[in-house]
Amino acid sequence: MIGKFKHIPETWFNCGEGLLKMGLKEKMGHIMQKALQSLPASEHVNLMARFAIMEKNLGVKRKHKLCANS
């Protein structure tokens, strides 16, 4: 299904969300990487932001944290 609709960002997001809800965090990361390869550069920031918000809402702990000087 992703093959036919790979140019639609919502397809990738829904697939990643389903994997994350099943507890397959690593596979969700692979889906995001494939999405970034398949979608035009103009969609990358929006897609990454949506994945980050989804992970936050579903309580996923990130391996990498952004360091900010306080």
LUMTIMI-538429 format. One record per atom (N, C-alpha, C): residue number from 1; atom name; z, x, y. Coordinates in nm, 3 decimals. Atoms other than C-alpha are relative to their C-alpha. Example, Ala and Ser with C-alpha at 12.3 -4.5 7.8 and 13.67 -1.06 7.14 Angstrom:
// residues 2
<firo=1; tiza=N; z=0.000; x=0.089; y=-0.119> $
<firo=1; tiza=CA; z=0.780; x=1.230; y=-0.450> $
<firo=1; tiza=C; z=0.000; x=0.090; y=0.120> $
<firo=2; tiza=N; z=-0.006; x=-0.082; y=-0.119> $
<firo=2; tiza=CA; z=0.714; x=1.367; y=-0.106> $
<firo=2; tiza=C; z=0.073; x=-0.077; y=0.109> $
//
This chain:
// residues 70
<firo=1; tiza=N; z=0.000; x=0.082; y=-0.119> $
<firo=1; tiza=CA; z=0.000; x=0.000; y=0.000> $
<firo=1; tiza=C; z=0.000; x=0.087; y=0.126> $
<firo=2; tiza=N; z=-0.005; x=-0.086; y=-0.119> $
<firo=2; tiza=CA; z=0.080; x=0.282; y=0.240> $
<firo=2; tiza=C; z=-0.139; x=0.059; y=0.026> $
<firo=3; tiza=N; z=0.133; x=-0.057; y=-0.018> $
<firo=3; tiza=CA; z=-0.266; x=0.428; y=0.179> $
<firo=3; tiza=C; z=-0.091; x=-0.087; y=0.084> $
<firo=4; tiza=N; z=0.087; x=0.092; y=-0.072> $
<firo=4; tiza=CA; z=-0.440; x=0.120; y=0.311> $
<firo=4; tiza=C; z=0.046; x=-0.021; y=0.145> $
<firo=5; tiza=N; z=-0.055; x=0.030; y=-0.133> $
<firo=5; tiza=CA; z=-0.209; x=0.075; y=0.611> $
<firo=5; tiza=C; z=0.065; x=0.121; y=0.065> $
<firo=6; tiza=N; z=-0.066; x=-0.121; y=-0.049> $
<firo=6; tiza=CA; z=-0.122; x=0.438; y=0.689> $
<firo=6; tiza=C; z=-0.014; x=0.021; y=0.150> $
<firo=7; tiza=N; z=0.018; x=-0.014; y=-0.145> $
<firo=7; tiza=CA; z=-0.245; x=0.404; y=1.048> $
<firo=7; tiza=C; z=0.093; x=-0.092; y=0.079> $
<firo=8; tiza=N; z=-0.090; x=0.095; y=-0.065> $
<firo=8; tiza=CA; z=0.019; x=0.136; y=1.122> $
<firo=8; tiza=C; z=0.143; x=0.054; y=-0.009> $
<firo=9; tiza=N; z=-0.135; x=-0.057; y=0.002> $
<firo=9; tiza=CA; z=0.360; x=0.283; y=1.224> $
<firo=9; tiza=C; z=0.103; x=-0.089; y=-0.069> $
<firo=10; tiza=N; z=-0.098; x=0.093; y=0.059> $
<firo=10; tiza=CA; z=0.549; x=-0.029; y=1.111> $
<firo=10; tiza=C; z=0.005; x=0.012; y=-0.152> $
<firo=11; tiza=N; z=0.006; x=-0.018; y=0.145> $
<firo=11; tiza=CA; z=0.435; x=0.033; y=0.752> $
<firo=11; tiza=C; z=0.092; x=0.114; y=-0.042> $
<firo=12; tiza=N; z=-0.083; x=-0.116; y=0.031> $
<firo=12; tiza=CA; z=0.600; x=0.375; y=0.748> $
<firo=12; tiza=C; z=0.147; x=-0.029; y=0.025> $
<firo=13; tiza=N; z=-0.138; x=0.032; y=-0.034> $
<firo=13; tiza=CA; z=0.914; x=0.247; y=0.917> $
<firo=13; tiza=C; z=0.062; x=-0.091; y=-0.107> $
<firo=14; tiza=N; z=-0.053; x=0.092; y=0.101> $
<firo=14; tiza=CA; z=0.956; x=-0.039; y=0.668> $
<firo=14; tiza=C; z=0.023; x=0.069; y=-0.133> $
<firo=15; tiza=N; z=-0.016; x=-0.076; y=0.124> $
<firo=15; tiza=CA; z=0.905; x=0.195; y=0.374> $
<firo=15; tiza=C; z=0.124; x=0.089; y=0.008> $
<firo=16; tiza=N; z=-0.116; x=-0.087; y=-0.019> $
<firo=16; tiza=CA; z=1.160; x=0.442; y=0.512> $
<firo=16; tiza=C; z=0.130; x=-0.079; y=0.000> $
<firo=17; tiza=N; z=-0.120; x=0.084; y=-0.005> $
<firo=17; tiza=CA; z=1.409; x=0.164; y=0.580> $
<firo=17; tiza=C; z=0.039; x=-0.047; y=-0.140> $
<firo=18; tiza=N; z=-0.028; x=0.044; y=0.137> $
<firo=18; tiza=CA; z=1.379; x=0.033; y=0.225> $
<firo=18; tiza=C; z=0.060; x=0.112; y=-0.083> $
<firo=19; tiza=N; z=-0.053; x=-0.114; y=0.075> $
<firo=19; tiza=CA; z=1.437; x=0.379; y=0.079> $
<firo=19; tiza=C; z=0.141; x=0.033; y=0.045> $
<firo=20; tiza=N; z=-0.133; x=-0.032; y=-0.052> $
<firo=20; tiza=CA; z=1.736; x=0.438; y=0.305> $
<firo=20; tiza=C; z=0.103; x=-0.102; y=-0.048> $
<firo=21; tiza=N; z=-0.092; x=0.103; y=0.047> $
<firo=21; tiza=CA; z=1.893; x=0.106; y=0.207> $
<firo=21; tiza=C; z=0.031; x=0.015; y=-0.149> $
<firo=22; tiza=N; z=-0.023; x=-0.025; y=0.142> $
<firo=22; tiza=CA; z=1.855; x=0.207; y=-0.159> $
<firo=22; tiza=C; z=0.077; x=0.130; y=-0.023> $
<firo=23; tiza=N; z=-0.077; x=-0.124; y=0.011> $
<firo=23; tiza=CA; z=2.037; x=0.532; y=-0.083> $
<firo=23; tiza=C; z=-0.086; x=0.123; y=-0.027> $
<firo=24; tiza=N; z=0.092; x=-0.111; y=0.025> $
<firo=24; tiza=CA; z=1.730; x=0.756; y=-0.115> $
<firo=24; tiza=C; z=-0.033; x=0.071; y=0.131> $
<firo=25; tiza=N; z=0.015; x=-0.064; y=-0.131> $
<firo=25; tiza=CA; z=1.783; x=0.962; y=0.202> $
<firo=25; tiza=C; z=-0.108; x=0.108; y=0.001> $
<firo=26; tiza=N; z=0.098; x=-0.108; y=0.004> $
<firo=26; tiza=CA; z=1.571; x=1.258; y=0.092> $
<firo=26; tiza=C; z=-0.142; x=-0.055; y=-0.004> $
<firo=27; tiza=N; z=0.133; x=0.061; y=0.007> $
<firo=27; tiza=CA; z=1.274; x=1.039; y=0.002> $
<firo=27; tiza=C; z=-0.038; x=-0.062; y=0.134> $
<firo=28; tiza=N; z=0.027; x=0.056; y=-0.131> $
<firo=28; tiza=CA; z=1.307; x=0.866; y=0.336> $
<firo=28; tiza=C; z=-0.047; x=0.110; y=0.096> $
<firo=29; tiza=N; z=0.043; x=-0.114; y=-0.082> $
<firo=29; tiza=CA; z=1.278; x=1.207; y=0.504> $
<firo=29; tiza=C; z=-0.143; x=0.041; y=-0.030> $
<firo=30; tiza=N; z=0.137; x=-0.034; y=0.039> $
<firo=30; tiza=CA; z=0.961; x=1.278; y=0.307> $
<firo=30; tiza=C; z=-0.099; x=-0.103; y=0.056> $
<firo=31; tiza=N; z=0.085; x=0.106; y=-0.055> $
<firo=31; tiza=CA; z=0.818; x=0.943; y=0.417> $
<firo=31; tiza=C; z=-0.022; x=0.022; y=0.149> $
<firo=32; tiza=N; z=0.014; x=-0.024; y=-0.143> $
<firo=32; tiza=CA; z=0.887; x=1.027; y=0.779> $
<firo=32; tiza=C; z=-0.096; x=0.116; y=0.025> $
<firo=33; tiza=N; z=0.090; x=-0.114; y=-0.015> $
<firo=33; tiza=CA; z=0.710; x=1.363; y=0.739> $
<firo=33; tiza=C; z=-0.145; x=-0.040; y=-0.027> $
<firo=34; tiza=N; z=0.135; x=0.047; y=0.031> $
<firo=34; tiza=CA; z=0.408; x=1.196; y=0.579> $
<firo=34; tiza=C; z=-0.053; x=-0.089; y=0.113> $
<firo=35; tiza=N; z=0.040; x=0.086; y=-0.111> $
<firo=35; tiza=CA; z=0.404; x=0.941; y=0.860> $
<firo=35; tiza=C; z=-0.045; x=0.085; y=0.118> $
<firo=36; tiza=N; z=0.036; x=-0.086; y=-0.112> $
<firo=36; tiza=CA; z=0.396; x=1.219; y=1.118> $
<firo=36; tiza=C; z=-0.134; x=0.069; y=-0.024> $
<firo=37; tiza=N; z=0.129; x=-0.060; y=0.032> $
<firo=37; tiza=CA; z=0.100; x=1.373; y=0.936> $
<firo=37; tiza=C; z=-0.113; x=-0.102; y=0.012> $
<firo=38; tiza=N; z=0.103; x=0.103; y=0.004> $
<firo=38; tiza=CA; z=-0.088; x=1.042; y=0.915> $
<firo=38; tiza=C; z=-0.025; x=-0.068; y=0.134> $
<firo=39; tiza=N; z=0.012; x=0.073; y=-0.127> $
<firo=39; tiza=CA; z=-0.023; x=0.893; y=1.258> $
<firo=39; tiza=C; z=-0.045; x=0.093; y=0.112> $
<firo=40; tiza=N; z=0.039; x=-0.084; y=-0.114> $
<firo=40; tiza=CA; z=-0.170; x=1.015; y=1.587> $
<firo=40; tiza=C; z=0.124; x=0.051; y=0.075> $
<firo=41; tiza=N; z=-0.111; x=-0.063; y=-0.072> $
<firo=41; tiza=CA; z=0.049; x=1.239; y=1.802> $
<firo=41; tiza=C; z=0.066; x=-0.094; y=0.100> $
<firo=42; tiza=N; z=-0.057; x=0.092; y=-0.098> $
<firo=42; tiza=CA; z=0.098; x=0.960; y=2.054> $
<firo=42; tiza=C; z=0.106; x=-0.093; y=-0.061> $
<firo=43; tiza=N; z=-0.097; x=0.085; y=0.068> $
<firo=43; tiza=CA; z=0.305; x=0.770; y=1.794> $
<firo=43; tiza=C; z=0.123; x=0.075; y=-0.049> $
<firo=44; tiza=N; z=-0.106; x=-0.080; y=0.062> $
<firo=44; tiza=CA; z=0.532; x=1.059; y=1.685> $
<firo=44; tiza=C; z=0.138; x=-0.023; y=0.061> $
<firo=45; tiza=N; z=-0.131; x=0.013; y=-0.065> $
<firo=45; tiza=CA; z=0.811; x=1.027; y=1.942> $
<firo=45; tiza=C; z=0.061; x=-0.137; y=-0.029> $
<firo=46; tiza=N; z=-0.047; x=0.135; y=0.026> $
<firo=46; tiza=CA; z=0.838; x=0.652; y=1.899> $
<firo=46; tiza=C; z=0.049; x=-0.014; y=-0.144> $
<firo=47; tiza=N; z=-0.038; x=0.010; y=0.141> $
<firo=47; tiza=CA; z=0.848; x=0.682; y=1.519> $
<firo=47; tiza=C; z=0.130; x=0.075; y=-0.028> $
<firo=48; tiza=N; z=-0.123; x=-0.078; y=0.023> $
<firo=48; tiza=CA; z=1.112; x=0.957; y=1.520> $
<firo=48; tiza=C; z=0.121; x=-0.068; y=0.061> $
<firo=49; tiza=N; z=-0.111; x=0.071; y=-0.064> $
<firo=49; tiza=CA; z=1.327; x=0.759; y=1.762> $
<firo=49; tiza=C; z=0.042; x=-0.120; y=-0.084> $
<firo=50; tiza=N; z=-0.033; x=0.117; y=0.082> $
<firo=50; tiza=CA; z=1.305; x=0.448; y=1.543> $
<firo=50; tiza=C; z=0.071; x=0.041; y=-0.128> $
<firo=51; tiza=N; z=-0.067; x=-0.047; y=0.121> $
<firo=51; tiza=CA; z=1.399; x=0.646; y=1.231> $
<firo=51; tiza=C; z=0.143; x=0.044; y=0.032> $
<firo=52; tiza=N; z=-0.134; x=-0.046; y=-0.039> $
<firo=52; tiza=CA; z=1.695; x=0.804; y=1.415> $
<firo=52; tiza=C; z=0.092; x=-0.119; y=0.025> $
<firo=53; tiza=N; z=-0.081; x=0.119; y=-0.026> $
<firo=53; tiza=CA; z=1.819; x=0.464; y=1.535> $
<firo=53; tiza=C; z=0.034; x=-0.071; y=-0.130> $
<firo=54; tiza=N; z=-0.023; x=0.064; y=0.130> $
<firo=54; tiza=CA; z=1.779; x=0.321; y=1.185> $
<firo=54; tiza=C; z=0.109; x=0.076; y=-0.077> $
<firo=55; tiza=N; z=-0.101; x=-0.080; y=0.070> $
<firo=55; tiza=CA; z=1.980; x=0.609; y=1.036> $
<firo=55; tiza=C; z=0.138; x=-0.021; y=0.060> $
<firo=56; tiza=N; z=-0.129; x=0.022; y=-0.067> $
<firo=56; tiza=CA; z=2.254; x=0.561; y=1.294> $
<firo=56; tiza=C; z=0.056; x=-0.138; y=-0.035> $
<firo=57; tiza=N; z=-0.045; x=0.136; y=0.030> $
<firo=57; tiza=CA; z=2.270; x=0.185; y=1.234> $
<firo=57; tiza=C; z=0.045; x=-0.017; y=-0.144> $
<firo=58; tiza=N; z=-0.037; x=0.011; y=0.141> $
<firo=58; tiza=CA; z=2.290; x=0.233; y=0.858> $
<firo=58; tiza=C; z=0.107; x=0.101; y=-0.040> $
<firo=59; tiza=N; z=-0.113; x=-0.089; y=0.025> $
<firo=59; tiza=CA; z=2.561; x=0.499; y=0.890> $
<firo=59; tiza=C; z=-0.034; x=0.127; y=-0.076> $
<firo=60; tiza=N; z=0.040; x=-0.122; y=0.069> $
<firo=60; tiza=CA; z=2.368; x=0.799; y=0.762> $
<firo=60; tiza=C; z=0.053; x=0.121; y=0.075> $
<firo=61; tiza=N; z=-0.047; x=-0.124; y=-0.059> $
<firo=61; tiza=CA; z=2.533; x=1.134; y=0.824> $
<firo=61; tiza=C; z=-0.114; x=0.100; y=-0.001> $
<firo=62; tiza=N; z=0.109; x=-0.096; y=-0.012> $
<firo=62; tiza=CA; z=2.282; x=1.388; y=0.950> $
<firo=62; tiza=C; z=0.046; x=0.139; y=-0.037> $
<firo=63; tiza=N; z=-0.028; x=-0.138; y=0.033> $
<firo=63; tiza=CA; z=2.268; x=1.741; y=0.814> $
<firo=63; tiza=C; z=-0.004; x=0.085; y=0.126> $
<firo=64; tiza=N; z=0.020; x=-0.076; y=-0.123> $
<firo=64; tiza=CA; z=2.154; x=1.868; y=1.151> $
<firo=64; tiza=C; z=0.054; x=-0.079; y=0.118> $
<firo=65; tiza=N; z=-0.051; x=0.067; y=-0.121> $
<firo=65; tiza=CA; z=2.335; x=1.788; y=1.472> $
<firo=65; tiza=C; z=-0.048; x=0.078; y=0.120> $
<firo=66; tiza=N; z=0.042; x=-0.062; y=-0.124> $
<firo=66; tiza=CA; z=2.219; x=1.856; y=1.821> $
<firo=66; tiza=C; z=0.123; x=0.052; y=0.070> $
<firo=67; tiza=N; z=-0.113; x=-0.059; y=-0.072> $
<firo=67; tiza=CA; z=2.453; x=2.091; y=2.003> $
<firo=67; tiza=C; z=-0.020; x=-0.017; y=0.149> $
<firo=68; tiza=N; z=0.005; x=0.017; y=-0.146> $
<firo=68; tiza=CA; z=2.527; x=2.006; y=2.361> $
<firo=68; tiza=C; z=0.118; x=0.074; y=0.061> $
<firo=69; tiza=N; z=-0.110; x=-0.069; y=-0.070> $
<firo=69; tiza=CA; z=2.729; x=2.216; y=2.599> $
<firo=69; tiza=C; z=0.082; x=-0.102; y=0.074> $
<firo=70; tiza=N; z=-0.085; x=0.097; y=-0.067> $
<firo=70; tiza=CA; z=3.026; x=2.020; y=2.720> $
<firo=70; tiza=C; z=0.091; x=0.066; y=0.101> $
//
